[in-house]
């Protein structure tokens, strides 16, 4: 009887213990699911906010004007005069649409509806096609950033005139131009063809894209061969002693060092000591090479370790030397993993900003760089500069540049995944 009671008591204890354990598992599972959905919710909010703000930057408001390419004003000597007053030609065309505007102050407000690039666009058109002389052409010219913000609904018309950048009179003119079909949103080619500018409607990311391209070119040219060579030596040739262990520990530690430390190193070594040009893609590429090198070494060593030992043993059994085993058998099989690690490391360096700020790539650069030694900026730094700008029009361009940067990052990571799927061999 006592044994029966003892067995029932033990059974009740076990069942109670199981209930508590299962309850803990259910709570842990629920917490994990809640954490996952919370992260996904915040990520969705971020992307929705980013896309809603950034997609409008891919369009720019344009004004249609009847431009009179007058021979007397633009080619007084028979040939096109590059120093002619093209601004007056554009201004007169716009004022002809509003003949009632005669006050000098109102005329200045009317002229400010056009971008400062309008006269240069007309000048470039005539330089490209001199046969336009003497004719009147319908030309679409860029509107100012304020007009663009009004058309996109980013300026509240209901607030008092003193609290917005567009006057009531300018709003009236904008409405008249809309009603006449002379205001339209078109694809913003300037965003991809222009460098940086103080005027939001002229600001583009081409200079930053080229600077980023040159930096990544320098980075991959230096970091990949050095990283692969270091991984091969450490994994296949280096003796196992305390010095090689110390090197491995330091490589792992370097992979976790904050990126701004590499920027300080680049400032001290490449600029102050080696006197390389400040704010150049060459220096940026060297700094990013130091940043990416530990990641490539670690990934390359992992790829070499993943090669089955039986392949090396078979090669040794057939009389191959260690060099032949490594370069004829191990390296070709490990190369997909090495390339994947290199692409992931490059994707990480693509988004770095702090080390580039330390070497002066935060400078305002208008011209598009033509080589690795020209002054340039990078896409993350361009985003940082635009985000710090007070103009409302730069906010949407900041989001657009982030979208472009994320697109490049996704493409690079997709390339890494596809490369691994394509070349990976299973044993």
C-alpha positions in Angstrom: 0.0 0.0 0.0 2.8 2.3 0.9 4.6 1.5 -2.4 1.4 2.4 -4.3 1.0 5.7 -2.5 4.7 6.5 -3.1 4.3 5.7 -6.8 1.3 7.9 -7.2 3.1 10.8 -5.4 6.1 10.4 -7.7 3.8 10.3 -10.7 2.1 13.5 -9.6 5.4 15.2 -9.1 6.6 14.1 -12.5 3.4 15.2 -14.2 3.5 18.6 -12.4 7.1 19.0 -13.4 6.3 18.2 -17.0 3.4 20.7 -17.0 5.8 23.4 -15.7 8.4 22.5 -18.3 5.9 22.5 -21.1 4.5 25.8 -19.9 8.0 27.3 -19.9 8.6 26.0 -23.5 5.3 27.5 -24.6 6.1 30.8 -23.0 9.6 30.8 -24.6 8.2 29.9 -28.0 5.6 32.7 -27.7 8.3 35.1 -26.7 10.4 34.1 -29.7 7.5 34.5 -32.1 6.6 37.9 -30.5 10.2 39.0 -30.9 10.3 37.9 -34.5 7.1 39.6 -35.4 8.2 42.8 -33.5 11.4 42.9 -35.5 9.6 42.3 -38.8 7.1 45.0 -37.9 9.8 47.6 -37.2 11.6 46.5 -40.4 8.3 46.9 -42.3 7.7 50.4 -40.8 11.3 51.4 -41.8 10.9 50.2 -45.4 7.4 51.8 -45.8 8.6 55.1 -44.4 11.8 54.9 -46.6 9.9 54.1 -49.8 7.1 56.6 -49.2 9.7 59.4 -48.7 12.3 58.3 -51.3 10.2 57.3 -54.4 9.1 60.9 -55.0 12.8 61.8 -55.5 12.9 59.7 -58.6 10.6 62.3 -60.2 11.2 66.0 -60.8 8.7 68.7 -61.6 9.3 70.3 -65.0 8.0 73.5 -66.5 7.1 73.8 -70.2 8.2 77.1 -71.8 8.2 78.5 -75.4 11.9 79.4 -75.8 12.7 81.8 -78.6 16.2 81.2 -79.8 16.6 84.7 -81.1 19.6 85.2 -83.4 20.1 88.8 -82.4 20.4 87.8 -78.7 22.2 84.5 -78.9 24.3 84.8 -82.1 25.0 88.5 -82.8 28.1 87.7 -84.9 26.5 84.8 -86.7 27.9 82.1 -84.5 26.4 80.9 -81.2 27.7 83.0 -78.4 28.4 80.9 -75.3 28.5 84.1 -73.2 25.0 85.3 -74.3 22.4 86.1 -71.7 20.5 82.8 -71.8 19.0 83.6 -68.4 17.2 86.6 -69.9 15.9 84.4 -72.7 14.4 81.9 -70.2 13.1 84.6 -67.9 11.4 86.4 -70.8 9.7 83.2 -71.9 8.3 82.6 -68.4 7.2 86.2 -68.0 5.4 86.1 -71.3 2.9 83.7 -69.7 2.1 86.2 -67.0 2.0 89.6 -68.8 0.2 91.2 -65.8 3.2 90.8 -63.6 5.0 94.1 -63.8 6.2 94.8 -60.3 10.0 94.2 -59.9 9.6 92.2 -56.7 6.9 90.0 -58.2 9.0 89.4 -61.3 11.8 88.1 -59.1 9.3 85.8 -57.3 8.1 84.6 -60.7 11.6 83.9 -62.0 12.4 81.9 -58.8 9.9 79.3 -60.0 12.5 78.0 -62.4 15.7 76.1 -61.3 19.0 77.9 -61.7 19.9 75.2 -64.2 17.3 76.3 -66.7 19.5 78.8 -68.6 22.3 76.3 -68.7 20.0 73.6 -70.1 19.0 76.0 -72.9 22.6 76.8 -73.6 23.5 73.2 -73.8 20.6 72.5 -76.2 21.7 75.3 -78.6 25.3 74.1 -78.4 24.3 70.6 -79.3 22.0 71.7 -82.1 22.8 75.2 -83.6 20.0 74.8 -86.2 17.6 75.9 -83.4 18.7 79.5 -84.0 15.8 81.6 -85.2 13.1 79.2 -84.1 10.8 78.9 -81.1 10.8 75.5 -79.4 8.7 74.0 -76.6 11.2 73.1 -73.9 10.8 71.3 -70.6 13.0 72.9 -67.9 13.5 72.0 -64.3 11.4 73.8 -61.7 12.8 75.0 -58.5 12.8 72.8 -55.4 10.0 74.8 -53.8 7.7 74.2 -56.8 8.6 70.6 -56.8 7.7 70.3 -53.1 4.4 72.0 -53.7 3.5 69.7 -56.6 4.5 66.7 -54.5 2.3 67.9 -51.6 5.3 68.4 -49.2 4.4 72.0 -48.5 1.2 72.8 -46.6 -0.8 75.4 -48.4 -3.0 76.0 -45.3 -0.3 77.4 -43.0 0.3 81.2 -43.0 2.5 82.6 -45.8 5.3 83.5 -43.3 5.6 79.9 -42.3 6.3 78.4 -45.7 8.9 79.0 -48.4 6.3 79.7 -51.2 4.2 82.9 -51.2 0.5 83.0 -51.9 1.2 84.7 -55.2 3.6 81.9 -56.2 1.0 79.3 -55.3 -1.4 81.1 -57.6 1.1 81.0 -60.5 1.8 77.3 -59.9 -2.0 76.6 -60.0 -2.3 78.5 -63.3 0.7 76.6 -64.8 -0.9 73.3 -63.7 -4.2 74.3 -65.2 -2.5 75.1 -68.5 -0.7 71.8 -68.5 2.7 73.4 -68.2 3.8 71.6 -65.0 4.5 67.9 -65.0 6.5 65.4 -63.0 9.0 63.5 -65.1 11.7 61.0 -64.3 14.5 62.7 -62.4 17.6 61.9 -64.6 19.6 64.5 -62.7 19.6 62.3 -59.7 21.8 59.8 -61.6 23.7 62.1 -63.9 24.7 65.0 -61.6 27.1 65.4 -58.8 26.3 67.0 -55.5 24.8 70.5 -55.5 23.6 73.2 -53.0 20.4 73.3 -55.0 18.2 70.3 -54.2 16.7 70.0 -57.7 20.3 69.7 -59.2 21.8 67.4 -56.6 22.6 63.9 -57.8 24.5 60.8 -56.7 26.6 60.2 -59.7 29.7 61.6 -58.1 29.1 59.5 -55.0 28.5 56.4 -57.1 31.7 56.8 -59.0 33.6 57.5 -55.8 32.2 54.3 -54.3 33.0 52.3 -57.4 36.7 53.4 -57.4 37.0 52.7 -53.6 35.5 49.2 -54.0 37.9 48.6 -57.0 40.9 49.5 -54.8 39.5 47.5 -51.9 38.9 44.2 -53.9 42.2 44.6 -55.7 44.1 44.7 -52.4 42.0 42.8 -49.9 41.1 39.7 -51.9 44.5 38.5 -53.0 46.1 39.4 -49.6 43.3 37.8 -47.7 43.3 34.6 -49.7 47.1 34.4 -49.6 47.1 34.9 -45.8 44.4 32.2 -45.3 46.3 29.7 -47.4 49.5 30.3 -45.5 47.9 30.1 -42.1 45.8 27.0 -42.9 48.3 25.0 -45.0 51.8 26.2 -44.5 52.2 28.0 -41.1 53.7 25.9 -38.3 51.4 25.3 -35.3 53.0 27.3 -32.5 52.3 30.2 -30.3 53.2 32.8 -32.9 50.6 31.4 -35.4 48.1 31.2 -32.6 48.8 34.8 -31.7 48.2 35.9 -35.3 44.9 34.0 -35.5 43.7 35.7 -32.3 44.7 39.1 -33.6 42.9 38.5 -36.9 39.7 37.5 -35.1 40.0 40.6 -32.9 40.6 42.9 -35.9 37.3 41.7 -37.4 35.5 43.1 -34.3 37.4 46.4 -34.1 35.1 49.5 -34.6 35.4 50.9 -38.1 36.3 54.4 -36.9 39.6 53.0 -35.6 40.6 52.0 -39.1 39.7 55.6 -40.2 42.1 56.9 -37.6 44.8 54.5 -38.8 44.3 55.6 -42.4 44.5 59.3 -41.3 47.7 58.7 -39.5 49.4 56.4 -42.0 48.1 57.1 -45.5 47.5 60.9 -45.2 49.8 62.3 -42.5 52.8 59.9 -43.0 52.5 58.8 -46.7 51.0 62.2 -47.8 48.4 60.6 -50.1 45.7 63.0 -51.3 42.9 63.6 -48.8 39.3 62.8 -49.8 40.5 60.5 -52.6 39.1 57.0 -53.4 42.6 55.6 -53.3 42.9 56.4 -49.5 39.3 55.3 -48.9 40.0 52.0 -50.7 43.1 51.4 -48.6 41.2 52.1 -45.4 38.4 49.8 -46.4 40.9 47.1 -47.4 42.2 47.1 -43.8 38.6 46.8 -42.7 37.7 44.0 -45.1 40.9 42.0 -44.8 40.1 40.1 -41.6 36.6 39.2 -42.8 38.1 37.7 -46.1 40.8 35.8 -44.2 38.3 34.3 -41.8 35.9 33.3 -44.6 38.7 31.9 -46.8 40.1 29.8 -43.9 36.6 28.4 -43.3 36.3 27.6 -47.0 39.6 25.8 -47.0 38.7 23.8 -43.9 35.4 22.7 -45.6 37.4 20.9 -48.3 37.3 17.1 -47.4 40.6 15.8 -46.1 40.3 12.8 -48.4 40.9 15.0 -51.4 44.2 16.2 -50.0 45.2 12.7 -48.9 44.4 11.3 -52.3 46.6 14.0 -54.0 49.4 13.3 -51.6 49.1 9.6 -52.2 49.6 10.2 -56.0 52.8 12.0 -55.3 51.7 15.6 -55.5 53.7 18.2 -53.6 52.0 20.4 -50.9 52.0 23.3 -53.4 50.3 21.2 -56.0 47.8 19.9 -53.5 46.9 23.4 -52.4 46.7 25.2 -55.8 45.5 22.3 -57.9 42.9 20.8 -55.6 42.2 22.7 -52.4 42.1 26.3 -53.8 39.7 25.5 -56.7 37.3 23.8 -54.4 37.5 26.5 -51.7 37.2 29.4 -54.2 33.4 29.7 -54.2 33.4 30.1 -50.4 36.3 32.6 -50.7 34.4 34.6 -53.2 31.3 34.6 -51.1 33.2 35.8 -48.1 34.8 38.5 -50.2 31.5 39.8 -51.5 30.0 39.8 -48.1 33.1 41.7 -46.8 32.7 44.2 -49.7 29.0 44.6 -48.9 30.0 45.5 -45.4 32.6 48.1 -46.5 30.0 49.6 -48.9 27.9 50.8 -46.0 30.8 52.2 -43.9 30.8 55.9 -43.2 32.8 56.6 -40.0 36.3 55.7 -41.5 35.6 57.8 -44.6 34.7 60.8 -42.4 38.1 60.5 -40.7 40.0 60.7 -44.0 38.2 63.8 -45.3 35.7 62.3 -47.7 33.0 64.4 -46.1 34.0 67.4 -48.2 31.5 69.0 -50.6 32.5 67.6 -54.0 30.6 68.8 -57.1 32.7 67.2 -59.9 32.4 63.6 -60.8 35.8 61.8 -60.1 37.6 60.4 -63.1 40.3 58.3 -61.3 41.2 56.9 -57.9 43.2 60.1 -57.0 40.5 62.7 -57.8 38.6 64.3 -54.8 35.4 62.3 -54.3 32.8 61.2 -51.8 31.0 58.0 -51.2 27.4 57.1 -51.2 27.1 56.6 -47.4 28.8 59.9 -46.9 26.5 61.6 -49.4 23.6 60.3 -47.5 25.1 61.7 -44.3 25.6 65.1 -45.9 22.0 65.3 -47.3 20.5 64.1 -44.1 22.1 67.0 -42.3 20.8 69.5 -44.8 17.9 71.7 -43.6 16.1 71.9 -47.0 13.0 69.7 -47.1 13.8 68.7 -50.7 17.0 67.0 -49.5 15.0 64.7 -47.2 13.5 62.8 -50.1 16.8 62.6 -51.9 18.4 61.2 -48.7 15.7 58.4 -48.7 16.3 57.8 -52.5 20.0 57.5 -52.0 19.4 55.0 -49.1 17.2 53.0 -51.5 19.9 52.9 -54.1 22.5 51.9 -51.4 20.2 49.1 -50.1 19.6 47.9 -53.7 23.4 47.6 -54.2 23.7 45.7 -50.9 20.9 43.3 -51.8 22.4 42.7 -55.2 25.9 41.9 -53.7 24.4 39.6 -51.1 22.3 37.9 -53.8 25.4 37.5 -56.0 27.1 35.8 -53.0 24.2 33.4 -52.5 23.9 32.6 -56.2 27.7 32.1 -56.5 27.7 29.7 -53.6 24.7 27.8 -55.1 26.3 27.7 -58.5 29.8 26.5 -57.6 29.4 24.8 -54.3 30.1 21.0 -54.4 28.7 18.5 -52.0 30.5 15.3 -51.0 
